[in-house]
Amino acid sequence: MIVELSHRITEGMTTYPGVPGPTLGTHLSREDSREVYAPGTEFEIGVITLAANTGTYLDTPHHRYAGGQDLSQMPLSRLADLPGLLVPATGGGREVVLDTALDVRGRAVLIHTGWDRHFGTDAYVRDHPYLAPESAAWLAEQGAALVGIDSLNIDDTPPHGERPAHTILLGAGIPLVEHLTGMSALPAEGFRFHAAPPMIAGMGTFPVRAYAVVP
């Protein structure tokens, strides 16, 4: 079974406050293509303008650090066919503290808060869950392969605030996937996680088609 874990990207959608929504257009219409190809043959070539932080997207170390690995330098072994671990957020508070008894080494650790139910609404950007800084440090120490969350941000987002989870995890070379969705369909473990972006040099973030393969 393949479980979809990504939000659909649509014209003008809002992902993060202040980030412009995507604009869809056409480079070559089907009508115009009839003048280029043989009779009865037509194609459409679309154009999209979007901020890199749109929909469900991956953060690489270059997003936080000028000298960090960018999208083209991040190895596929950190992005695809990773053993997954689903970690439900418990306790009811905004700050998610992980159980240090978990085995996270080499795994894609997906933090399931359920906040994706608010995606596209004003509620999504207010008082969202985030990962506790001490848990981010623990994940880095334990060697997690990737960390994902179904919330607005893996960090708390006060204006002009620090971003400790980004700083710690990306500093350790651990990629992040934010704005995941659909994690309620996943088992606790035993699935394989995939979230590979295009190989774009010089960029630190980009949307991904994140999904899990469940035996």
N, C-alpha and C positions, 0 to 999 in steps of 0.2 A: 504494500500500500504506500502511495506517495501522499504526503500531507503538505498542503500549501501553507506557507508561513509568511507570505508577503501581502502587503496592501497593494491594491490596484492603483496605478498611476493614471490620473485623468486630467483633462484640461483645467487649469486654474486651481487645482486642489491646494489646500494648506497642510503642510506637514509640521513646520516649526514656525512660531511667530517671527515675523520679519523676513522670512525667506520667501521670495516670490514663487508663485505657482507656475507649473510648466505651461508652455504655449505650444500647441500643435499646429503644423502647417503642411504645405505640400510643395515639394520641389518639382515633381513631374506628375501631373494629373493623368488619369486614365484616358481622358479625352485627348490631351496633348500627345500622349504616347502613341496614339494611332498614326501620327505622322512620322514616327521614328521606326516602328516595327511593321512587320508584314500584315496584310489584311487579316482581321480576326484575332490578332495578338495585341494585348494591351497590358500595361503594368502601372503601378503607382509607386512613387518614391516619396516617402514622407520626411518631414523635418520636425525636430523637437528642440525647443530651447528650455533648459531646466537647470536649476541649481543642483549641485552635486548631492546636497542633503535633501533629497526628495523621496517620499515613500519609505520603504524599508531599505536601509542603506548600510554599507560597510564603512567603518573607520579604520584606516591603516595608521601606522606610527607617523607618517608624513602629515597627517591632519593636525597633530599636536606639536611635532618636532620637525624643524626645517630639514634636518639631515636624516630623518627616519625613512623607512621603506615606504615607497608609494604604491599605487595600485599595480604598476607593472613589475614591481620588485617583490611583492608579497608572494611567497611560494604557494602553489595549489595545495600542498600538504597541510597548510594552516587554514584552508578555506573550503575544502571539498572532501567528502567521504570521511568525515570525522565521527568517531563514536560520540553519541550525544548523551547528555545527562540533563533531565528536566528537574528544576529546583523550584517548587512552589513557594511563593512568598507567604510567610506566616507571621502571626503576631498582630496584624491589623494596622500597624503604623506605616508611615511613608517610607522610612528607612528600612531597607531589607538587609538583614544580617544573616549570613550563611552559616550552616552547621559545619563546623570544622572536622567532623567525622566523615564527611563526604570524600569520595575518591574522585578527584577532578583532573588528575594529571593526564595530559594528552587528549582531553575531552573538550567538546563544545559544550559549555555550561550555559544552559538557557534558563533565564530567570522568568518564571511565569507569575505575573502580578494580576493578570486579567484586565489591565488598564486599557488594552486595545479595544475594549467595548465602547470607549469614548472617542475613538479616532474620528477626526473630522468635525468634532464639536468643541465648544468653548471649554467644556469640562476637561478635555484631554490635556490642555496646557496649564491647568491649575492644580497645584497640590499633588503632582504625580509621584508615584513611587520611584525610588532610586536606590542604588547599591551603596551600602555603608562603606566609607573609606577603608576601614579595617578589614572588611571582607574583600575589597579590591586588592589590598596588599597581600592577603592570604592566598587569593587565587594566583597572583603573580609568583609568590613563593612556592606554591604547589605545582606550578607548571601547567596551568590550563592552556589549551590550544587556542581557544576562542571563547568570548563571552557575549551573550546576547540578552536582550530584554524587550518586553512588549510594552514599553512605556515611552514617554516623550524623550527621555534622556537617561542614561545610566547614572548621571550625576544629578544632584539637586541643582536648580537653575535660578538662583537669585541674581538680580542684575549685577553685573561686574563681579560676580562671585568666582571662587576657585572651582576647578573641576578635578578633584582628586582622583576619581576613578579613571578618567581619561589619562591623566598624568601618569598614574601608576601602571595601568595595564598597557597602554600604548608605549610607555617607556620600557616595558619589559618585552615589547615585540608581539603583544597579544592583540589581535584584531578584535573589533567590536561590531556587533550588528544591533542597531536600534530600530524601534518601531516594528518589531515582529508582531505577528498575529496568528491566531489559530492554534495556539499551543495546548489548548484543552483536549485536542485530539491525539496528543502524544502520550506514550507510556513513560514511566519514570526513567527507563533506560532501555538499551537494546536497539535503538534506532541510529541511523547514520544521517548526519547533517551536512547540507551543502549551501554555500552562499558565495559564489565566485563572481566578481565583477569583471568588466572588460579590462584589458591590460593597457591602461592609459598612463603614460609617463608624466610625472610632474603633478599628479593629482592625488589627494589623500583620501577622498571619499567618493562614493558613487552608489546609485541604487543597485540592488541585487534581487534576483528571483530566489529567495531563500525557501528551502523545502527540506523535508525529512523523509527518508525511506524507512518504513517500518516493516519488518519481516512478517 
